[in-house]
Amino acid sequence: KSLKLNPVNPVVWASTGQAYGNIYMETTDRKELDSCIYYFRQSYQLDSSNGGTCSKLTFAYLEAMQKDSAKKFQALTDKIDPQLLSLEIREKIKDLK
């Protein structure tokens, strides 16, 4: 409902993405992860300067085993705030095949 009321607000898109991400973490259902990525991508398109959105996309793509996309959003996150991604996340991205 919030998206219908305010479809140009990146926070609304990110909040929806976070909700799907939380469901994914509980269920590991790939459909939920794909929805999470979709909503965070919409948020990113509306506000590409939000480091939180970029870092969450990095993690989501890591979970999806999409190394190229994870690295892309890692670089974007680092341009905004290099402290947002933990060393553990960075190592996991490096280890992706």
C-alpha positions as CSV (number, residue, x, y, z in Angstrom):
1,K,0.0,0.0,0.0
2,S,2.8,2.4,0.8
3,L,4.3,2.0,-2.7
4,K,1.0,2.9,-4.2
5,L,0.8,6.1,-2.1
6,N,4.4,7.1,-2.6
7,P,6.0,5.3,-5.5
8,V,8.9,7.8,-5.8
9,N,10.1,7.5,-2.3
10,P,13.3,5.3,-2.2
11,V,12.8,4.6,1.6
12,V,9.5,2.9,0.9
13,W,11.1,0.7,-1.8
14,A,14.0,-0.1,0.6
15,S,11.7,-0.9,3.4
16,T,9.9,-3.4,1.2
17,G,13.2,-4.9,0.1
18,Q,14.2,-5.3,3.7
19,A,11.0,-7.1,4.5
20,Y,11.6,-9.6,1.7
21,G,15.2,-9.9,2.8
22,N,14.1,-10.8,6.4
23,I,11.6,-13.4,5.0
24,Y,14.4,-14.8,2.9
25,M,16.7,-15.1,5.9
26,E,14.0,-17.1,7.7
27,T,13.0,-19.3,4.8
28,T,15.9,-19.3,2.3
29,D,13.3,-19.2,-0.4
30,R,15.0,-17.9,-3.6
31,K,11.7,-16.1,-4.6
32,E,12.0,-13.9,-1.5
33,L,15.6,-13.1,-2.3
34,D,14.7,-12.2,-5.8
35,S,12.0,-9.9,-4.5
36,C,14.4,-8.4,-2.0
37,I,16.8,-7.6,-4.9
38,Y,14.1,-6.2,-7.1
39,Y,12.8,-3.7,-4.4
40,F,16.3,-2.6,-3.4
41,R,17.2,-2.0,-7.1
42,Q,14.1,0.2,-7.4
43,S,15.2,2.1,-4.3
44,Y,18.8,2.4,-5.7
45,Q,17.4,3.8,-9.0
46,L,15.6,6.5,-7.1
47,D,18.6,7.3,-4.8
48,S,21.9,6.0,-5.8
49,S,23.7,7.8,-3.1
50,N,22.3,5.7,-0.2
51,G,25.1,3.6,1.1
52,G,22.7,1.4,3.1
53,T,20.8,0.4,0.0
54,C,24.1,-0.3,-1.8
55,S,25.4,-2.4,1.0
56,K,22.2,-4.4,1.3
57,L,22.3,-5.0,-2.5
58,T,25.9,-6.2,-2.1
59,F,24.8,-8.7,0.6
60,A,21.7,-9.8,-1.4
61,Y,23.8,-10.5,-4.5
62,L,26.3,-12.4,-2.4
63,E,23.4,-14.5,-1.1
64,A,22.3,-15.0,-4.7
65,M,25.8,-16.1,-5.6
66,Q,26.1,-13.4,-8.3
67,K,29.7,-12.3,-7.9
68,D,29.8,-9.7,-10.6
69,S,26.8,-7.8,-9.2
70,A,28.0,-8.2,-5.6
71,K,31.4,-6.7,-6.6
72,K,29.7,-3.9,-8.5
73,F,27.6,-2.9,-5.4
74,Q,30.6,-3.4,-3.2
75,A,32.5,-0.8,-5.2
76,L,29.5,1.5,-5.1
77,T,29.2,1.1,-1.4
78,D,32.9,1.8,-0.9
79,K,32.6,5.0,-2.8
80,I,29.9,6.2,-0.4
81,D,31.2,4.8,2.9
82,P,34.0,2.1,3.0
83,Q,33.0,1.2,6.6
84,L,29.6,-0.2,5.7
85,L,30.7,-3.6,4.6
86,S,32.4,-6.0,7.0
87,L,35.6,-7.8,6.3
88,E,33.6,-11.0,6.4
89,I,31.3,-9.9,3.6
90,R,34.4,-8.8,1.5
91,E,36.0,-12.2,2.0
92,K,32.9,-14.1,1.0
93,I,32.6,-12.1,-2.2
94,K,36.3,-12.9,-3.0
95,D,35.6,-16.6,-2.4
96,L,32.6,-16.7,-4.7
97,K,33.3,-18.7,-7.8
